[in-house]
Amino acid sequence: MDAGALGLSVIVDALVEVVIGRTPPRRRYRRPHEHERRTVGDASNVSSDCGGAPEAVSGYGSPRPLGYEVVYVVHGPDDARAAELRRALADIGDSVVVAGDGSGAWSAHVHTTDPGGAVDRGIAAGDVRGVRISCFGLAEFAGAVSFEAHDGAALSVGRDILALVAGDGAADLYVQEGATVVRCDEAIDSSVLHRAIVGMKHREVLVLPNGALSAQELVAVGAAARADGKDVVMLPCSAMVQGLAALAVHDAARAAVDDAFTMSEAAAGTRWGSLRIAQERSLTWVGTCEPGDCIGLAGQEVVIVAARPLDAGCRLLDQLLATGGELVTVLVGAQASDGFGDRLAEYVSGAHPGVDVVVYTGGQPGDLVQFGVE
């Protein structure tokens, strides 16, 4: 009996009780006692994707047994032995199905807390093949284990913000906004981020990757961290200026999913660009750049090539503000000349009146400057 059929049975039972005054008897699904489990054999050599999960999840309440879905094919039994198998499986579980294919093979399915007993009953009926055992509640069990794995101390309630940041000034900005910083002034391995996530105090962790790792690496890190008991969300931030915009709307009082959505929306709504010095001759969408040229990128695409950084910066700002904007954030890198950020701010004030500009010393080693337009 599956969940839908069980619900229908409850409704019909209620109707019967109202009409005739008594509830029809039905078999109750129960967990076998220990002595019963020992009599049905050992299924330790049966392949299972449960990984030897224990029998109960211990969390904040009382222990609750884990359930299993057992599926296999039995070859050889006749109709009578198939009926016996169906009754035997019904004794230890529910959602029982034993169906023949007309050629002597019978597919068996049961939900039970005794997967070994379910397999043994199939072996008693015939030649069992294709055994598959799936564990219900395994993710909850993994979460419970992770609580015990932190030196026996439960993780405190709350949420951590973890950011990949380059530059001393940028790191200070993120720390002031309440984020924990992982420095990426040089290329880092994804294992560094994974260790940082697992080491966070709280179970919930929102990550601002800021373009330091590829999407594939972030997916792998997120999966590994969740397996270690962390509720981690990778926010779609491709640059530090987007991460700052996301941090500006962070609210720890909100539910994690709402906070992640709001921060993601702020990051996605921030158009960003950057200036870099070309290190070699290369062909771009807007022409050839020579070593020493300043290239302007809107997102990840080269849209400006100029001999002077100030010219490239002004032209890039014009493009980023072409579709509007109320605030420009300028994050000045370590290689920029003195006063470079101020000159860019003066240009915005003159060419785009009504647009506010804030200039920060980021100190990032790669970009001369990062722009964020909100």
N, C-alpha and C positions, 0 to 999 in steps of 0.2 A: 504494500500500500504506500503510495507516494504522498507528498504533503497535500496536494489538492484533494485526493481521495479521502485522506484522513479528515480534512476539513469538512467535506461533504458528509462523512460518517457522523461527525459531531452534530451537524445540523439535523440529520435524520434521527439520531438517537434522542435529541431534544424533542423532536416532534413526537416520537413514539412515547416518550415519558409523559408528555402533555396529554396525549390521546388515551393511553391505557394505564397511566399511573405508575409505570415502572421502567427502568432503563434496561435495554437489552444487554445481555452479557457479551463482553468482548475480551479477547486476549490482550493483556497488558504487556507492553515492551519493558523488560527488566534486564538488569545486568546479571550475568551468571555469578553464583557464589564461587568462592575460591576452589572448593572441592569439586564443583562442576567443571571448572576450567581445567583442572588437572586430568579429568577423565576423558577429555576430548582430544588430547594429544598435543604435540608441540609443533607449531608452524614456523619454527626458527629458520628452516631452510627454504621457505617460500619467499620468492622475490616480492618486495613491497617498496612503494615509494614513501613509506612512513618513516623510514630511517630509524626503526626501533624506538618510536616515541613511547613515553610512559603511558600508564593507563588513565591518569587524571591530570587535569590542569589545576594547579593551586595558585589562586590569585588573591584578590581582596576578600573573597567569600570562601565558602566551603569547597573542598575539592569536587570537581565535576568530571565524570568519566569521558574520555575521548571516544567518539564513534568512528566506525570504519565502513566503507563501502567495499564489498567483496564481489568480484565478477570473475567467472571462469566458464569454460566449456567442458561438459562431461560427455565422453564418447562411450556408447555401449549399452546404457540402461534401456530397459523396455518401459512401457507406460506405467506399470506398477511400481517399478523402482524409482521412476521419476516422481511419481506421486509421493513416495516415501521421502525422497529428498526434499520435496516441497514442504512436507510436514516437519521434517527435521530442521530445516532452516527457519521455519516459522516459530519453532520453539526457542530460538536464540536471537531473533531479530524481527524486523519488519521490512516493508517494501520488497517482499519476496516475489521473485519471478523465476519460474522454471519453464522454459518454452523450447519445444523441439523444432527442428528444421525439416523433419520428414525423412531424413537419411540416417537416423541413429544418433545424431548429436543434439545435445540439450544445453542451452545457455542458461546459466544460473546467476541470479543477482539478489543481494541481501544487504541491508543496513544493520550492523550489529556492533556490540562491544567486544565480541569474541571472534576475531577474524580467523584464528587458528582452528577453532571449532567448526566454522563455516567451511573451511577447506577440507577438514577431515571428513565431514559429512559428504562432500562431493567425492572424495576418494573412496569412501565406502560404497558409493553408487556406481562408480565406473572409472574410466581413464580420464583424469583431469588434466586439462591443458589451458594455456593462456591465462594464468591466474593474475589478476590485478587487484591490488588492495590500496585504497585511497583513504587518507586519514582526515576526518572532519575536525576542525578546531586546531589544526597544527600551527597556524599562524599565531593564534592566541597563546599556544604553549610556548612558541619561540619568544614571544614577548614576555611571558612570565619568567622564562629561563634568563632572559637578559637582565631582569630586575635582580635576580640572585647573583648574576655574574659580576656585578660591580661591588666586590668585596662585601657582599651581603647587605649593602645599604640600598634602599629604594631610591630611584631617581626622583628628584624634587619636582614639584609641579611648576610649570613655567615654560618658557620658550627661549632658545638661543638664536642669535643672528650671527652667522659666520660669513666673512667676506674675504675674498682673495684680492689683495691690494699690493700695488707697487708704489714705492716712494714714501719717505718719512712724513711729509706733509699730508699726503692722502691718508696714510695710516692714522695719523692724529685725528683727522676729520671723522673717520669711521668710528674710532674709539669714543670720541666725544658724543657720537650719536647712539652709543650703546652696543656696537658690534664687536665681536671678537675677530681679530685680524690674523690671517695667514699670509705672510709676505711671499710675493711672487716676482720680486725684482729681476730674478732670473727664472728661466723655465723650470717648472716643478713637475714632479711625477704625481699621477693621480692618487698614489698611495698616501701622499702627504695629506691631501684633503680628507681621505678616508679616516686616517688616524685622528685628525683634528675633530671630525664629526663624532666619532666614537668616544672621544675624550671630553665632549661637552657635558655640562652638569645636568641639563634637562633632556627629557626624552624627545621633545619637539625641537627640530633644528631647521631653520630657513637659511639657505645658502645663496649668497650673491657671488656667482663665479666671475663676473666682470670680464669675460672673454679670455681668461687665463688657461682654460682647458677646453678641449673639443666636446661637442655634444655627445659623441660616443663614450668618451671618458666619464662624463658626468652621469650618463645613464648607468654605467658599470659601477661607479662609486655609490650612486643612490641605491642600487640593488644590494650591494654589499653592506651598506650601512643599515638598511632595513632588515637584512638578515641578522644583524647584530643588535636588533631591538630598538633602533632609532626611527622615529617618524620624521623623515627628512623630505624637504621640498626644495628642488633646484629652481630658483627664480630666473626668469629670462632676461638677464642683464649681460649685455655684450661689452660694456665699458664701465669704468668707474663712475662716470657722470650719471649713467643710468642707475647704478647702485645707490648713489647719493639721493637721487630722486625717490627711489623706493624707500630708503630709510626715513625720508622726511615724512612719510605717511604711515610708518609702522606704529602699531598700537597693540601692546602686549595684552590689553584687556579684551581684545576681540578673540574669537575662536580662531584656531590656526588656519583653517581653510579660508575664512574671511580675510584674515590678515594677509595671507599669501596672495589672494586674489587682488586685494587693494594695492599691495606693493608691486605685483606684476603689471597691473594696469598703469601705475605711475611710471614704471620703467619703460613699458612699451610706448607710452605717450611722450617719451623724451627722445626727440631726434638728436643724433649725436654725430660728431665728426672729429677728425684729428689731423694734425700736421706732423709729418716725418721728413727726415732728410734721406734722400735716396742713396743707397750704398753702392749701387752698380747700375749699369746701363740696362734699361728694360723697356718693353713696349707696353703701354697702358691704353685704356679706352680713349683717352684724350691726347694721345701722342706719345712720343718717346721721351723718356726722362734720362738725364745724364747723372753720374755720380756728383753729389753735392747739391742737386736741385731739391727744392722743397715740394713735396707732394701733399695734396689735400685729399682726404678720404671722407666721403659721406657714408657712414656705416663702414662696410668693408670694401667699397668701390672707390677707386681713384677717379676723382672728378676735376682735380686741379693740378697743373704742373707749372711751377714758377721758379724764377731764379732767386727771388728774395722771399724769405719767410713771411714778412709783413704783408706783401702783396698776396701771397697764397692764402694767408689767414683772412684777409678782408674779403677776398672773392669767395672763400668757403663760407664765411658768415652770411654773405648775401644769398647764397644758395640755400643754406639751412633756414634762413628767415623768409624765404620767398613765399612760403605758404603760411606765414604768420608765426607768432610767438610772443610771449609776454616776459619771459625771463631767460637770460643766457648765462650759463655757468661756464667759467673759464678755469680750467685746471692746468696750471703751468708746470711743465716738466723741467728736469734737471739741466737739460742742454739748452734751454731758452736763454736768450740774452737778458740782461737786467732791464726791467721796465717793459718787457715785451707784452706781458698781460695788460698793463695799464694802457699801452698804445692801442691794443685791440679793443679795450673797453671804450676808449675815446672815439674810435671809429664807429662802434655800434651806437653810441649816444648821438653822434652827428648824422649818420646815415639812416638810422632807424629810430627816430624819436618815439618815446613812449615805451621802449623796451628796456627793462631793467637789466643790469649786468652785475654779476658778482665774480670776483677774481680770487682764486685760492692758489697758494703755492703747493703743488702736489709733490714735486720732486721725482716723478716717475721717470725711469731711465729711457724708455722707448720713444714716447711721443714728445715732440716739442710742446704740444698743448692738446688738450681735449676740450671740445665744446659740447655742451648740452643745452638744447633748446626746449623749453616747456611752454 
